[in-house]
Amino acid sequence: MHTLLIVVLENTPYKYSLTLNSLMERSNREANLLIINRGPEALTFDKDFLHTLGLYVKSITLKEYLDERPLSWIYNGVITAFTHYDRYVFFGDSCMLAHDFLHQLDSQYSTDTDLQFTEVPGRQPHPPASERTNASGKADHAAWPDNADFSLSTSLIIYRSLIEKFLSQSMELFDNRFALYGVHENLLMRIRLLRQAGAEIVIRPTCAFSYSSMKNGQAQAVMTEPEWIYASVLTSKYYAKSRLAAFCTIAKMLLVQLVKCRLTNMRLIMKTYSAGKHPRC
């Protein structure tokens, strides 16, 4: 299977990326590697490190966006620019890969798989395997339904079949109105929209074959309050089950900020809802 590995660096030098170092411990000669630095600082070209890394993959391509480009734009841009791949594996810069990662992915792949994602170790699956169903409502112990949830620390494995299903509805996979937080989570909500339109989409977890070095919940701890507001307001506006549900969520957010006398946050909530996108998008 023609595979592209995408590692997105968050101002992390090449040699300090856990993901890139992990790749050097495994043989991934069947895959091409794309390394993207989101900035804001340019990375020094590390000839020795990249030369060694190149011994473990088929090829390496480097890209750099010093404007801290939204993650959704980067993901959609990769899919649009690199169209000849069957599988796209997206990583952050702090993932540890299991032995024979790609071979293990292949062992769990079946022809109906559209998306795989890694479950965080120690995290209780939601919902339990016994309750998982496919789009037709039939029991499927491997499929992941609409009410599943992602962690920000997970990796995504996207197959060409899912991309084609989105294109058939003139949709991009990732919501370009989100910059960082909410990008992974809202992919499932967009998949739900496709399923409601009749698409058969199969999602399978990969048993934590790769996972972030960050403990579950730690990613949320570093989210600033404005970023939380952007993600929460936009998710409510575009992915609430109804307009009434969206209104109630926004009203509750405003009430909480009013009680705390945080008028700046109240203005940010209303401004974000009106703008309909993250300020960097």
C-alpha positions in Angstrom: 0.0 0.0 0.0 1.4 3.4 -1.0 1.8 5.2 2.3 2.7 8.8 3.3 3.8 9.5 6.8 3.2 13.1 7.9 4.9 14.4 11.0 3.8 17.9 12.1 6.4 19.7 14.2 5.4 22.4 16.7 8.6 24.4 16.8 10.5 21.2 17.7 14.0 20.6 16.2 14.2 17.5 14.1 16.5 15.6 16.4 14.3 16.3 19.5 11.1 14.9 17.9 10.1 11.7 19.6 8.2 10.7 16.5 11.2 11.1 14.1 13.5 9.3 16.5 11.0 6.5 16.8 11.0 6.2 13.0 14.7 5.6 13.0 14.3 2.6 15.2 11.9 0.9 12.9 12.1 -0.1 9.2 9.6 1.8 7.2 11.2 1.5 3.8 7.8 1.1 2.1 6.6 4.6 3.2 7.5 8.1 2.2 7.9 10.7 4.9 6.7 14.4 4.9 7.9 16.6 7.7 6.1 19.9 8.3 7.3 22.6 10.7 4.4 24.9 11.7 6.8 27.4 13.1 6.8 30.1 14.3 10.6 29.7 14.1 12.5 28.2 11.1 14.3 25.0 11.9 18.0 24.6 11.3 18.7 22.0 8.6 20.2 19.0 10.4 22.1 17.2 7.7 23.4 14.3 9.8 20.1 13.6 11.5 18.0 13.7 8.3 20.6 11.6 6.5 20.3 8.9 9.1 16.5 9.2 9.1 16.5 8.8 5.4 18.0 5.3 5.8 14.7 4.1 7.4 12.1 5.5 5.0 11.7 5.6 1.2 12.1 9.4 0.9 11.9 12.6 2.9 10.2 15.8 2.0 10.5 19.0 4.1 7.9 21.8 4.3 7.8 24.8 6.6 5.0 27.3 7.4 6.3 30.0 9.7 2.9 31.7 9.9 1.6 29.1 12.3 -0.8 27.9 9.6 -4.0 26.3 10.9 -3.7 22.5 11.3 -6.8 22.0 9.3 -5.3 23.9 6.4 -2.1 21.8 6.6 -4.0 18.5 6.7 -6.3 19.4 3.8 -3.3 20.8 1.8 -1.4 17.6 2.2 -4.3 15.5 0.9 -4.8 17.9 -2.0 -1.1 18.1 -3.0 -0.2 14.4 -2.5 -3.0 12.7 -4.4 -1.2 9.5 -5.4 -1.2 7.8 -2.0 -3.6 5.1 -0.6 -2.9 5.9 3.0 -2.0 9.0 5.0 -0.7 8.7 8.5 -0.7 11.9 10.5 1.4 12.3 13.6 2.3 15.0 16.0 6.0 15.4 17.1 5.7 13.4 20.3 4.5 9.9 19.2 6.2 6.6 20.0 5.7 4.0 17.3 5.3 0.3 18.1 7.5 -2.3 16.5 6.6 -2.9 12.8 4.0 -0.2 13.0 3.0 -0.3 9.4 2.8 -4.1 9.3 0.5 -4.0 12.3 -1.7 -1.5 10.5 -1.8 -3.8 7.5 -2.8 -6.7 9.7 -5.9 -4.8 11.0 -6.8 -3.3 7.6 -9.6 -4.7 5.6 -11.0 -3.5 2.2 -13.9 -1.6 3.9 -11.7 0.4 6.2 -11.9 4.2 5.7 -10.2 5.6 8.8 -8.1 4.3 11.7 -7.0 6.1 14.8 -4.9 5.1 17.8 -6.5 4.7 21.1 -4.7 6.2 24.0 -3.2 3.6 26.3 -5.1 3.2 29.6 -8.1 5.0 28.2 -11.5 3.3 28.4 -12.8 2.8 24.9 -16.0 4.8 24.2 -18.3 3.2 23.5 -17.4 -0.4 24.5 -16.6 -2.8 21.6 -19.9 -4.7 22.2 -21.9 -1.6 21.4 -20.2 -0.6 18.2 -22.2 -0.7 15.0 -21.6 0.2 11.4 -23.5 2.7 9.4 -26.3 0.2 8.5 -26.9 -0.5 12.2 -25.4 -4.0 12.1 -23.1 -5.1 14.9 -19.5 -4.5 14.1 -17.0 -5.2 16.9 -14.3 -3.3 15.0 -16.3 -0.3 13.7 -16.4 3.0 15.5 -19.8 4.9 15.5 -20.6 8.6 15.4 -20.5 9.1 19.2 -16.9 8.0 19.5 -14.4 10.6 20.7 -10.8 11.4 19.8 -8.1 12.7 22.0 -5.9 15.5 20.8 -2.9 13.2 21.3 -4.0 10.5 18.9 -2.8 9.8 15.4 -5.0 9.5 12.4 -4.7 7.0 9.6 -6.8 8.1 6.6 -7.4 5.9 3.5 -8.1 7.1 0.0 -11.6 5.6 0.2 -12.6 8.1 2.9 -11.2 11.0 0.8 -13.2 9.9 -2.2 -16.4 9.8 -0.1 -15.9 13.3 1.1 -15.1 14.5 -2.5 -18.3 13.0 -3.7 -20.2 15.4 -1.4 -17.8 18.3 -2.3 -16.4 18.4 1.2 -12.9 18.6 2.6 -12.1 16.2 5.4 -11.0 18.8 7.9 -12.9 22.0 8.8 -10.9 25.0 7.7 -12.7 27.2 10.2 -10.7 25.5 13.0 -7.0 26.2 13.7 -5.8 23.6 16.1 -8.2 22.4 18.8 -11.3 20.7 17.5 -9.6 19.7 14.2 -9.4 16.0 15.0 -12.7 15.9 17.0 -14.8 17.5 14.3 -13.6 15.1 11.7 -16.0 12.5 13.3 -18.8 15.1 13.2 -18.2 15.6 9.5 -18.2 11.9 9.0 -21.6 11.8 10.8 -22.9 14.3 8.2 -21.8 12.0 5.4 -23.4 9.0 7.1 -26.6 10.9 7.4 -26.4 11.5 3.6 -26.2 7.7 3.1 -22.4 7.1 3.0 -21.1 3.8 4.5 -18.0 4.7 6.5 -16.0 2.3 8.6 -13.7 3.5 11.4 -11.4 1.2 13.2 -9.1 1.8 16.2 -5.6 0.5 15.9 -5.1 -0.8 19.5 -2.6 2.0 20.4 0.0 0.9 17.9 1.2 4.5 18.1 0.5 7.0 20.8 1.5 10.4 22.1 4.0 10.6 24.9 1.6 13.1 26.6 -0.7 11.6 29.2 -4.4 11.7 28.4 -5.7 15.1 29.4 -2.3 16.9 29.5 -3.0 18.4 26.1 -6.1 20.0 27.5 -4.0 21.5 30.3 -2.0 23.6 28.0 -5.0 24.9 26.0 -5.4 28.6 26.7 -8.8 30.0 27.6 -9.2 31.9 24.3 -8.4 28.7 22.3 -10.9 26.8 24.4 -13.5 29.5 23.6 -12.7 29.4 19.9 -13.1 25.6 19.7 -16.2 25.4 21.9 -18.1 28.2 20.2 -17.3 27.0 16.6 -18.1 23.4 17.5 -21.5 24.5 18.9 -22.3 26.7 16.0 -21.6 24.1 13.3 -21.9 20.7 14.8 -24.7 21.0 17.5 -27.5 18.5 16.9 -29.9 21.5 16.5 -30.1 25.2 16.5 -31.7 25.1 19.9 -28.8 23.0 21.3 -26.3 25.5 19.9 -28.2 28.4 21.4 -28.3 26.7 24.8 -24.6 25.9 24.8 -23.6 29.5 23.9 -26.1 30.9 26.4 -24.6 28.7 29.1 -21.0 29.8 28.2 -22.0 33.4 28.4 -23.7 32.9 31.7 -20.7 31.2 33.2 -18.5 34.1 32.1 -21.0 36.6 33.4 -21.0 35.0 36.9 -17.2 35.1 36.9 -17.3 38.8 35.7 -15.2 38.0 32.7 -16.6 40.5 30.2 -13.6 40.1 27.9 -14.4 36.4 27.5 -18.1 37.2 26.9 -17.1 39.6 24.1 -14.8 36.9 22.6 -17.6 34.4 22.6 -20.0 36.7 20.8 -17.2 37.8 18.4 -16.2 34.2 17.6 -19.8 33.2 16.9 -20.3 36.2 14.7 -17.1 35.6 12.7 -17.8 31.9 12.4 -14.1 30.9 12.3 -10.8 31.0 14.3 -9.1 34.4 13.8 -6.1 32.7 12.2 -8.3 31.0 9.5 
